Amino acid sequence: MELDSNNPIPLHVQLKNILEEQILQGYYKEKIPSERELMDMYSVSRSTVREAVSILVREGILQKVHGKGTFVSAKPIQEWIKMINYTETIKAMGIQLLEHGS
């Protein structure tokens, strides 16, 4: 996946979404690449990488360990997946309810 500088969505949000998707798909199970590696992989600045990672840390998806790196949070991921499944179920029910009501 590549970032699109012409996209109105800020680069750090695009990067956050890519990382989030990769974590959800199991591409990163324990540790994500270093800031430098992410900068090189996506051709972005350190501040873009830091902002994307900071959002994921605030959301409980990633955990920073000083001097060790940034790791995928195990427990929140399980709850996050449950929440996504729950949301999908609710959406599906909503669609069915709308169909029955028409």
MODELLER restraints for C-alpha pairs under 7 A, 6 or more apart:
rsr = mdl.restraints
at = mdl.atoms
rsr.add(forms.Gaussian(group=physical.xy_distance, feature=features.Distance(at['CA:2:A'], at['CA:42:A']), mean=6.58, stdev=0.5))
rsr.add(forms.Gaussian(group=physical.xy_distance, feature=features.Distance(at['CA:3:A'], at['CA:11:A']), mean=6.64, stdev=0.5))
rsr.add(forms.Gaussian(group=physical.xy_distance, feature=features.Distance(at['CA:3:A'], at['CA:14:A']), mean=6.41, stdev=0.5))
rsr.add(forms.Gaussian(group=physical.xy_distance, feature=features.Distance(at['CA:3:A'], at['CA:15:A']), mean=6.95, stdev=0.5))
rsr.add(forms.Gaussian(group=physical.xy_distance, feature=features.Distance(at['CA:3:A'], at['CA:42:A']), mean=6.75, stdev=0.5))
rsr.add(forms.Gaussian(group=physical.xy_distance, feature=features.Distance(at['CA:5:A'], at['CA:11:A']), mean=6.81, stdev=0.5))
rsr.add(forms.Gaussian(group=physical.xy_distance, feature=features.Distance(at['CA:11:A'], at['CA:48:A']), mean=6.68, stdev=0.5))
rsr.add(forms.Gaussian(group=physical.xy_distance, feature=features.Distance(at['CA:12:A'], at['CA:48:A']), mean=4.86, stdev=0.5))
rsr.add(forms.Gaussian(group=physical.xy_distance, feature=features.Distance(at['CA:12:A'], at['CA:49:A']), mean=6.50, stdev=0.5))
rsr.add(forms.Gaussian(group=physical.xy_distance, feature=features.Distance(at['CA:12:A'], at['CA:51:A']), mean=5.99, stdev=0.5))
rsr.add(forms.Gaussian(group=physical.xy_distance, feature=features.Distance(at['CA:12:A'], at['CA:52:A']), mean=4.84, stdev=0.5))
rsr.add(forms.Gaussian(group=physical.xy_distance, feature=features.Distance(at['CA:13:A'], at['CA:52:A']), mean=6.17, stdev=0.5))
rsr.add(forms.Gaussian(group=physical.xy_distance, feature=features.Distance(at['CA:15:A'], at['CA:52:A']), mean=6.06, stdev=0.5))
rsr.add(forms.Gaussian(group=physical.xy_distance, feature=features.Distance(at['CA:16:A'], at['CA:52:A']), mean=4.58, stdev=0.5))
rsr.add(forms.Gaussian(group=physical.xy_distance, feature=features.Distance(at['CA:16:A'], at['CA:53:A']), mean=6.69, stdev=0.5))
rsr.add(forms.Gaussian(group=physical.xy_distance, feature=features.Distance(at['CA:16:A'], at['CA:56:A']), mean=6.95, stdev=0.5))
rsr.add(forms.Gaussian(group=physical.xy_distance, feature=features.Distance(at['CA:22:A'], at['CA:28:A']), mean=6.38, stdev=0.5))
rsr.add(forms.Gaussian(group=physical.xy_distance, feature=features.Distance(at['CA:23:A'], at['CA:29:A']), mean=6.68, stdev=0.5))
rsr.add(forms.Gaussian(group=physical.xy_distance, feature=features.Distance(at['CA:29:A'], at['CA:72:A']), mean=6.36, stdev=0.5))
rsr.add(forms.Gaussian(group=physical.xy_distance, feature=features.Distance(at['CA:30:A'], at['CA:71:A']), mean=5.44, stdev=0.5))
rsr.add(forms.Gaussian(group=physical.xy_distance, feature=features.Distance(at['CA:30:A'], at['CA:72:A']), mean=5.13, stdev=0.5))
rsr.add(forms.Gaussian(group=physical.xy_distance, feature=features.Distance(at['CA:31:A'], at['CA:70:A']), mean=5.81, stdev=0.5))
rsr.add(forms.Gaussian(group=physical.xy_distance, feature=features.Distance(at['CA:31:A'], at['CA:71:A']), mean=4.15, stdev=0.5))
rsr.add(forms.Gaussian(group=physical.xy_distance, feature=features.Distance(at['CA:31:A'], at['CA:72:A']), mean=5.82, stdev=0.5))
rsr.add(forms.Gaussian(group=physical.xy_distance, feature=features.Distance(at['CA:32:A'], at['CA:70:A']), mean=5.95, stdev=0.5))
rsr.add(forms.Gaussian(group=physical.xy_distance, feature=features.Distance(at['CA:32:A'], at['CA:71:A']), mean=6.03, stdev=0.5))
rsr.add(forms.Gaussian(group=physical.xy_distance, feature=features.Distance(at['CA:34:A'], at['CA:69:A']), mean=6.72, stdev=0.5))
rsr.add(forms.Gaussian(group=physical.xy_distance, feature=features.Distance(at['CA:35:A'], at['CA:46:A']), mean=6.67, stdev=0.5))
rsr.add(forms.Gaussian(group=physical.xy_distance, feature=features.Distance(at['CA:35:A'], at['CA:49:A']), mean=6.29, stdev=0.5))
rsr.add(forms.Gaussian(group=physical.xy_distance, feature=features.Distance(at['CA:38:A'], at['CA:49:A']), mean=6.79, stdev=0.5))
rsr.add(forms.Gaussian(group=physical.xy_distance, feature=features.Distance(at['CA:39:A'], at['CA:45:A']), mean=5.96, stdev=0.5))
rsr.add(forms.Gaussian(group=physical.xy_distance, feature=features.Distance(at['CA:39:A'], at['CA:46:A']), mean=6.27, stdev=0.5))
rsr.add(forms.Gaussian(group=physical.xy_distance, feature=features.Distance(at['CA:39:A'], at['CA:49:A']), mean=6.62, stdev=0.5))
rsr.add(forms.Gaussian(group=physical.xy_distance, feature=features.Distance(at['CA:56:A'], at['CA:62:A']), mean=5.51, stdev=0.5))
rsr.add(forms.Gaussian(group=physical.xy_distance, feature=features.Distance(at['CA:57:A'], at['CA:63:A']), mean=5.60, stdev=0.5))
rsr.add(forms.Gaussian(group=physical.xy_distance, feature=features.Distance(at['CA:60:A'], at['CA:73:A']), mean=6.78, stdev=0.5))
rsr.add(forms.Gaussian(group=physical.xy_distance, feature=features.Distance(at['CA:60:A'], at['CA:76:A']), mean=6.15, stdev=0.5))
rsr.add(forms.Gaussian(group=physical.xy_distance, feature=features.Distance(at['CA:61:A'], at['CA:72:A']), mean=6.11, stdev=0.5))
rsr.add(forms.Gaussian(group=physical.xy_distance, feature=features.Distance(at['CA:61:A'], at['CA:73:A']), mean=5.39, stdev=0.5))
rsr.add(forms.Gaussian(group=physical.xy_distance, feature=features.Distance(at['CA:61:A'], at['CA:76:A']), mean=6.21, stdev=0.5))
rsr.add(forms.Gaussian(group=physical.xy_distance, feature=features.Distance(at['CA:61:A'], at['CA:77:A']), mean=6.16, stdev=0.5))
rsr.add(forms.Gaussian(group=physical.xy_distance, feature=features.Distance(at['CA:62:A'], at['CA:70:A']), mean=6.57, stdev=0.5))
rsr.add(forms.Gaussian(group=physical.xy_distance, feature=features.Distance(at['CA:62:A'], at['CA:71:A']), mean=5.52, stdev=0.5))
rsr.add(forms.Gaussian(group=physical.xy_distance, feature=features.Distance(at['CA:62:A'], at['CA:72:A']), mean=4.60, stdev=0.5))
rsr.add(forms.Gaussian(group=physical.xy_distance, feature=features.Distance(at['CA:62:A'], at['CA:73:A']), mean=5.14, stdev=0.5))
rsr.add(forms.Gaussian(group=physical.xy_distance, feature=features.Distance(at['CA:63:A'], at['CA:70:A']), mean=5.60, stdev=0.5))
rsr.add(forms.Gaussian(group=physical.xy_distance, feature=features.Distance(at['CA:63:A'], at['CA:71:A']), mean=5.14, stdev=0.5))
rsr.add(forms.Gaussian(group=physical.xy_distance, feature=features.Distance(at['CA:63:A'], at['CA:72:A']), mean=6.23, stdev=0.5))
rsr.add(forms.Gaussian(group=physical.xy_distance, feature=features.Distance(at['CA:63:A'], at['CA:73:A']), mean=5.92, stdev=0.5))
rsr.add(forms.Gaussian(group=physical.xy_distance, feature=features.Distance(at['CA:64:A'], at['CA:70:A']), mean=4.38, stdev=0.5))
rsr.add(forms.Gaussian(group=physical.xy_distance, feature=features.Distance(at['CA:64:A'], at['CA:71:A']), mean=6.25, stdev=0.5))
